[in-house]
Amino acid sequence: MRLLVSWLRDFVDVDASPEDIAGTLGVRGFEVAAIEPLASGDGVIDFEVTANRPDCLSVLGLAREVATAYDLPLRLPSADRGAKIPLAATPIGDNNRLKVTLEDADLCPRYAAAVADVTPVASPPWMKTRLEAAGVRPISAIVDITNYVLIEIGHPMHAFDLSRLAGGELLIRRAAPGESITTLDAVPRKLEPEMLVIADANRPQAIAGVMGGRLSEVSAATQTVAFESAYFKPTSVRRTSKRLGLKTEASSRFERGADINAPVVALERAIALMHQVGAGRGTGPIVDRYPVRREPSRLHLRRARLAHLLGVTVPDVDVERILRSLGLTVTPTAEGWDSLAPTFRVDLAREVDLIEEVGRHYGFDRIPPTFPVITAPAPPPDARVPRDHLVRRVLTAAGLSEAVTFGFIEAKAAETFAAPGDPPIALRNPLSAKFDTLRPSLLPGLVDAVVHNRNHGREDVGLFEIGTCFRAGAETRGVGVAWSGPSTPLHWSGPPREVDFYDVKGALEQVCRALDLHPRFEPVRTSFLVPGQAAEVLVDGRAVGVIGQIAPSIVESRGASRHEKLFAAELDLDAVSRIPATRVEAVLPLPRHPFVVRDLSILVAETLPAEIIRGTIQAVGDTVPAPLASVRFFDRYQGRGVPEGKASLSVRLTFQASDRTLTDDEVQQSVEKILEALVREHAAIQR
């Protein structure tokens, strides 16, 4: 909100510089974006007004704050001839030149209109100067008057060319199916049935609270205008503005909450300005359709509660002065005050809102710093916080970078990564088509982030994210990993190796080890992973994640080359947190006896997972004479000398006993029993 200080002084006689005014309101919660000094001590202050204070999107609203801060009287618009901000004393009733029908009082609780004959004149220089200082381009006298009223008292208005309204009628109704309108910006817009429009006898002439229509636009040939001033339901204006992608000065005020008691005042001010600048005169009464009168909110402020929350006792005289200066009606009671909050203060709904107002203008700097009284122990910390920190440290140490992606994604990406039979959750009112669905997985955002980085010249991109996924009836927190490019930095000793399945698997195993989990990996078929390069992560027999290579068709659809290899993994952290921990804290002595190593090469089916072979070896290893200390695969070969459909695996077996030195016979017997089990279970052939 751009405030011209000389315009402010129409309402309050404040003898302070723009810098002082900005500083005074700045400590009362108004952020100052910029100050532009002008001649003769004038200036423009650009305030950042929060969404809960639509009353301050006007000169009058900010003048009320200044009057309270400086303890000065506020001049309100008046119908008195000597008033500095004059209103036209216009009667209320039906106007035989304009018929107004309020069909939808739910979306439009109040609608007022006035008729005026126009005299073609240009706006005076003082009006143009004030509008330009407020960031509004002068257009014509009638349009400038409506914009002037908007900036001055904060209530939007619109002017129709009465001769272009079929039947001389304004009908406030919802749009009919299939209706459309060309707005003042010359853009045809399709209307939806829940949108409120201002129509004449034949067609819509304005989108209520957003923008007028081109057919009834005021022009140089206009002789009679119908001024509109209304109160529209904020949610209706907000929804319509977002659906149409149309944001205006009017919609930004209506969707925050305008003053339902301002429409007639705005019309009287507009008519008075017409008389003042010679642009015309009002004819006939003001039409005011106000079926259900809205009363001010009744609030009670307790003296003890005020002192408790602020931590200081504010004198009664200051409390009453502040609240009355802000426009409230205040009545003292034995324990505090009863008050009526004016309808322009849509943010005053509870006792604490009044306490905030008193605190702002009494001065937060006058409140002594104190420690709060602790009446109950602090709640225990959420166990997920240290868990997430641990996972973050592990993956960062593995060379990955943390990413933060959107929880909203496009429906096509969500469907690609959704679990079978669990459709993604669509948003009712999305920001755009690219953010219309809640993500069922962390992988869509990570895949897009990796592709984006690769397309912008990054050679190696390894990302992880800890975040929330959304499924029907549940929100789960997990960790996702996506990795592409070289797994090692460029070095003179040899070419870099590309990331593969086992790099991502190793990172996931590091996470599981840190969380004291013992994962198993079993082959799985899923639509978004390459067959044979996909596995399900099992912990304690429960499926808690997936790992594998993203399908080339998906990588290509996200903007990368089809030949780009991208590996990913996802782990449900909430699910693994529910699995009981199995860690046994024990200190084992260093082994005193030597270990014995035997290498074993076998031929097995190429589709047989190494994890299953490891399980078979370990199961037998518990029963053999020589204790089996470790199992490690160190080679896999397919090619010349190996039959089709087979793979040669080399495994290193380490035997070690804690109480003796093993003999060759014990070791040989153990190897033979392990080999027998492999032959029996997997039809293995020793090479």
Buried (B, 14 or more C-beta within 10 A) or exposed (E): BBBBBBBBBBBBEBEBBBEEBBBBBEEBBBEBEEBEEBEEEBBBBBBEBEEBBBBBBBBBBBBBBBBBBBEBEBBBBBEEEEEEBBBBEBEEEEBEBBBBEBEBBEBBBBBBBBBBBBEBBBBBEEBBBBBBBBEBEBEBBBBBBBBBBBBBBBBBBBBBBBEBBEEBBBBBBBBEEEBEBBBBEEEEBEBBEEBBBBBBEEBBBBBBBBBBBBBBBBEEEBEBBBBBBBBBBBEBBBBBBBBBEBEBBBBBBBBBBBBBBBBBBBBBBBBBBBBEBEBBEBBBBBBBBBEEEEEBBEBBBBBEBBEEBBEBEBEEEBBBBBBEBBBBEBEEEEEBBEBBBBBBBBBBEEBEBBBBBBBBBBBEEEEEEEEEEEEEEEEEEEEEEEBBEEBBEBBEEBBBEEBEBEBBBBBBBBBBBBEEEEBBBEEEEBEEEBBBBBBBBBBBBBBBBBBBBBEEEEEBBBBBBBBEBBBEEEEBBBBBBBBBBBBBEEEEEEEBEBBBBEBBBEBBBBBBEBBEBEBBBEBBEBEBBBEEBBBBBBBBEEEBBBBBBBBBEBBBBBEBEEEBBBBBBBBBBBBBBEBEEEEEEEEEEEEEEEBBEBEBBBBBEBEBBBBBBBBBBEEBBEEBBBBBBEBEEEEEBEEEEBEEEBBBBBBBBBBBBEEEEBEEEBBBBBBEBBBEBBEEBBEBBEE
